[in-house]
């Protein structure tokens, strides 16, 4: 009888754990959807926030490329291909050699 009680208690704990995992997975999914929707809305409006501090980003020219810069100074962010374009414009610098390779 004791073994059966232990087995049933283990099954109950496993079921509770599975329900808890499902609940938190659903909460995480909802939060991710909310974040993605806010990001999509900001992108559509041409606005973005700093990934580090959440401050607005502003577009600044750098070597003829528009880069997004944090207004609080956390850093700059490049769109796809921007770094390669900057490296091409640098000529034979270390950045160009690292990204494009030796010619």
Residue pairs with C-beta under 8 A, 6 or more apart in sequence:
42 48
42 49
47 56
47 57
48 56
48 57
48 68
49 55
49 56
49 57
50 56
50 57
50 70
50 71
50 72
50 74
50 75
51 77
52 70
52 74
52 75
53 70
53 72
53 74
55 70
55 71
55 72
55 74
56 71
57 68
57 69
57 70
57 71
57 77
58 68
58 69
58 71
59 66
59 67
59 68
59 69
60 66
60 67
60 68
60 69
60 76
61 67
62 76
62 86
63 86
63 89
63 90
64 89
65 78
65 82
65 85
65 86
67 76
67 77
67 78
67 82
68 76
68 77
68 78
68 79
69 75
69 76
69 77
70 76
78 86
83 99
84 99
84 100
86 95
87 93
87 95
87 96
87 98
87 99
87 100
88 96
88 100
90 96
